[in-house]
Amino acid sequence: MFWALAVGLLINFLPILLPFLRALPVSFLGWALPLIACAAYFLLRPRRFAFPLLIWLPWFLWLFIYLLLAEADNAFQRTVMMLTPLLMGVVFSTITMTEERWQLCRRWLYIFVGIYLAASILSWGSGAAGVITASLLACWLAANYGFYRRPRDLVLWGLMALVPVISVTRMGILAVGITLPTTLAPLPRLRRVWLVVAMLLTGLAVFQMPSVQEKMFLSGQGTLEQAFESGAAMLTGADRVDSNFRTNARAAMARELRSRVQQAYWFGHGANAVEEVTVRYFNGLTHPHNDWLRLQHDYGTLGMWLFAFTLLAQAAHAWRVSRRLQGEAKVMMVAAVSAFLPMVMFMLTDNVILYVAWFGNLHFAMLGLAYSAMRTQKRQAAFAGAPATR
């Protein structure tokens, strides 16, 4: 299964590094190939899995019912894409992880970090979707630094944090930048405080950069107060967005969708109903660039909160398991749990729940591998405690 996930990720990033590949119509394989490979693997070789699928059962049933009642175009594809990471978690949790396989995972992730950084820096940016991947890789590098204190991981994390800056993605700069000071890996308290101070000072410096000022403000300059107030108003759909603040139509989109939310507040308009609205009113856009608003519009306020509580339950469960893990499995689980924070942040301004090839597949594969290690540890402990036999 590793190869399918690896190829799916490389399909997204090699065209950034090799421009002649951009004309090939293969981007859909980034999520479809791992989906098909994992489904075939699980069906042909069914085995017990360690991933806590029961946590996700209410959300799965909610999506399934809405899919049966769906009238909007592309509802089936969008539903499958949202569920693909769950399949990744289930299938990867069936793999028996040996020390050699953990080392292979580590080596492969470092290689992918190198490819990602090369593609992003040589092309001077990775795009908004690519920055979402940067947040996940940054969580893994931060966890490695927290557990092993290797300068290499800190340097690589710094380069990863540079990607959203050169890509000039506003939420990306914040979401990737906080992954080190907020990592759940062990860090001395004083060092974590210094990291927070360093991130704040660096953030202020980045905010004053001409490229960031031009991206945020129509006049090319503005204040932090304008940015915070207008950013919050943009996300809530309020009318008080500063006329100087660049919203890229997000404020108008939020107002339109929130007005429609009131028409079907509790249960929403149906699976992928939001696409018809964005395509009609916002120059053919197929996504609202706000996953929370998408969920509330399509699946209702009840569905949105069901998803939120499911995420919280998954993160809490994985954190509890991480405290019993050892070695590379512990690092992987802590990185995956830490990644839920940038995920929910990106959901405010992007489409991370559908960009599974950029985030969800790798994220849940990491969870699945760590859960598999927990099962292996239990087996070893049971074997060690069993009476000797002749």
N, C-alpha and C positions, 0 to 999 in steps of 0.2 A: 504493500500500500504506500510505502514511502515514495516510490518512484512516481506514482500517479499524483500525489500531492506536490512533489517537487516539480514535475512537468507543468502542472496547473499554475504554480507560482511563477515559474520561468516564462511561461507564455505571456504573463502580464508585463514582465520587466525587461526581457530581452529586446522587444521592439523599442524601448527607450534607449537602450545601448546601441542597438543596430537598427537605424531608421529604415533600411530597406525592407524590414519585416513588417512595417506598419501597414502596408497595403494588403497583407494577407488577411482574409476574413476568418480568423481563428480565435478571436478574443473570447468567444463564448466557451471555448474549451477550457478556459481557466477555471470555471466552476463545473462544467458538464463532465469533463474527463474524470476528476476525482469522484464525482457523484456516481458515474457509471461503474468505475472500477471498484469502489467500495461496496456498491450494491451487489455487483457480481460476486465479489469476494465473500460477502456475508451469506448470500443465497447458496453459493456452491460449497461453502465450508462453514456451515452454521456452528457456532460455539457460544459458550457462556460469555457474557460481557460484564464488565465491572462499572460501566458508566451509569450514574443514577438517573435512568430514563424516567422513573416514576415522578421525579420532580417536574419534568416537562410534559407529563401526560395531560393535565388540564389545558395547557396551551396548545398542544397538538390536537386535542379534540375540538377546541375552539376554532382553530384554523380549518380543520376538516369539515366541520359543520358549515362554516362560511364558504368554503370551496364548493360544497354541494349546492348551496343557494346562490352561487355567484352568477352575475350577468355581465360583468365587465370583461373586456378583452384582456388577454394575458394573465388572467387570475390564476390559472393552473401553474404557469411558469413562475410567477412571483411567489406563490405558496411553496412550491418545490424548492426554490432558492432559499427561502427563509428556514426551511427544515433541513437543508443540506448539512449545515454544521453539526446538527444532532446526529446524523448518520456518521459523520467523521468521528465524533466522540465515541459512539457505540462501537464502530469497527476497530478503531485504534485501541480501544480498551480490551479487545480480545487478544492482542499481541502479547506474547510472553517476552518481557524485556529482560535481556541478559546484560551483563556489563559491556560486552562487545557492542550490543545494539545501542546502548546509551552513548557510548563513545562515537558510534556512527552518527547518531542524532546530533550530538554536539558538533562534530566535524561538519556535518551537512549544514547546520544552522550558521556556523561561522562562514562557510563558503557562500551561503545565500546572503548573509550580511555584506560580504565583500562585493558580490554581484550587484546588490541593491545600491550600495553606496557608490560604486563605480558608475552605474547607470544614472543615478540621481545627480552626482557631481559633474560628470562629463556632459550631461544634457542640461545642467544648471536648473535642476528641479525635477520632481517626479509626478507632478500633478496632484490634484486634491485626493484622488483615490490612493495614489501611492503613499501619500503622507499618512493615511490610515494604517498602512502596513508598517510604516516607520514607528508608530506608537507601540505596536505589538513587539517588534524587534527591540525597541528601546526598553520595554519592560523586561524582556529576557536578559539583555545586557546589564540592566540595573540589578536584577536578581543575582546574576553571576558576580557582579562586583560586590554586592552585599555579603554573599557567602564566602567568596574566595579572595577579595581585596586585590585582584589583579589589575595593575595599571592599564593593561591592554583593553579590558572591558570598559574602563572609564573613558579611554580615548575613543573607542568605537562608539560609546554612548554619546560623547560630545559631537562626533561627526553625524550621528543619527539625528541629534537635536538640531543640527545645522540645516538638514534637508527642508523642513517646513519654512525656515527663514529664507532660503534661496528660492523656494517655491512660492513664497509670500502667501501662505495660507493661514488666515488669522486664527481659527480654532486649532489648527495643527500646531502652531507655535506654542500655544498654551498647553494643549493636550500632551504633546511629546515632551515639553519642557518640565512638566511636573512628574514624569515617570520615575526619575531618580529620587527626588526628595520624598515621594510618597510610596516608594516601593515597600512591600511587606517583608522583604528580606531584612535580616538583622543588620542594623547600622548603629554605631554609637550615637547617643542622643545629641551630643555636642556637634558631631559631624553632620547630622541631619539638619540641625539648626543652621549651621554654616551653609549647607547646600540650599536651604530655603532662602537665606539672605542673598546668596550668589545668584539664584534664579530670579529673585526680584530685581536685583541690580541689572542683571543681563536683560531681563524683560523690558526694563525702562530704556535701556540703550537700544534694543531692537525696535521698540515703539517709535523712537526718534529717527530711525533710518528712513531716508527719502522713499525707498521702494515700499516700505510698510505704510508710511503716511499717504502716499498716492493710492495705495490699495484701499485704505480705510476712508479717505476723505476726498470728495470731489474737487476741492480747492487745492489739494496736495498738502494740507496741514491741518492739524486739529489737536485737541487736548485729550487727556485720559478721561476726564469727566464726560466729555462728549462721546467718547468711545464706549464707556460702560453704560451710560444712560441710553444711548441710541441702540447699542447692541441688545440690551435687555428689552427695549421697546420693539425692536425688530423681531425678536423671538416670540414675544407675546402677541404680536399683531396690533399693538397700540398705535395711536395716531401721532404720538409725540416724537417720532424719529426725526433727529436733526436733519435739515435739508442738505447739510454738508456731508452727512454720513453716507458712504457708499453701501447700499444694501443688496445690489445685484438682484433686485426684484423680490428678495426674500420677505421684506416687510409687506408688500402688496399680496404676496402669496399667502402669508400667514393670516392676513385679514380676511382674504377670500375663503380660505379653508376653515378658519374658526367660525365664520358666519354659517358655513354649511354644517359644522359640527353641532351647532345649536339645533339644527333641524332633525338630527338623529343622535342625540347626545349620548344615550346609554349604550346603544347597540350598533351605531355607525351605519354607513351606506353600503357596506359589502366589500368583499375582497377585491382589491385593486381599483376600487371606484375612483380613487384620487387621480389616477392616470388620465382619465377623461377630462378632468378639470384642468390639470396642469397643461395638457396638450392644447386644449382649447384656448385658454386665456394667457398662457405664458410661452408663446413662440415654440410650441412643439416639445417643451420639456416633458419627460416621462416620469420624473421624480420630483417630490416637493422639497428636497434638501432639508428635511426635518423628519426623522424617523418617528419621533414621538407624536408629531402632528399627523403623520401618515397613519399610524396605528389608531389614534383617536378618531380620525375621519373614517377609516375603513372598518375598524373592528369595535368602535365605540369606546367610551370612557372606561367601561368595564373591561374590555379587551386590552386597552392600554395599561391599566393597572394590573391586570392579570400577568401581562408580560413583565412589567416592572418587578412584581413580587416574585415571579419565577426566576428572573435574573438574580435578585437578592438571595433567594433560597439556594440557587446554584453556587453563588459565590461563597455563601456561608458554609455550605456543605463541603466544598472543595478546600476551604481554609481549615476546617476541622481535620480533614484527611491529611492535609499538608503537614500538620503538627506531628503526625505519626510516621511520615515518610523519612527516608534517608538519602543522602547522596544526590545524584543527578535528578532523581525523581522528585525530591523535595524542591530543588531549584526550579524545575519545570512547572510544578504545581503552583509555587509561589508567584512565578512570573505570570502564569495564566490567570490567577486570581487578581493580581495587580492590574492586569489588562482590562478588567471590567470597568475601571474608572475612566480611562480614555475612551472606551467604547461608548459609555452613556453620554459622555461629553460630545463625541462626534455625532451621536444621534440627534443632537440639537441643531446641527447645521449641515448634515450630510445623510447618506443613505447606507450606513455601515451594515444594517441587517440584510441588505440585498447585495452589497459588495462582498459576497462571501469568498470570492477568489482572492480578495485583497486582505481579508481579516478573518472572517468567521471560520473558514475551513482550517487554517493553521491554528487558530486559537483553540478550537474544540479538539483538534488532533493532539495538541499539547495536554489538554485536560484528560483526554482518553488514555494517553500513554502513562500519565501519572497515576490515574486510577488503576491501570493494569499493574503497575508496580506495587500498589497497595495490596492487591489480591495475591501477588507473588510473595510479598512479605508475610502475609497471613499463612500461606501454604508452608513457607519455610519454618515459621514459628511452630506451626502444628506438627510438622515433621520432626523438628528438633525436640519437641516435648513428648513425642510418642515413645512408648517403651521399645527397647531394642528387641529385635526378632532374629531368630536363627534360620 
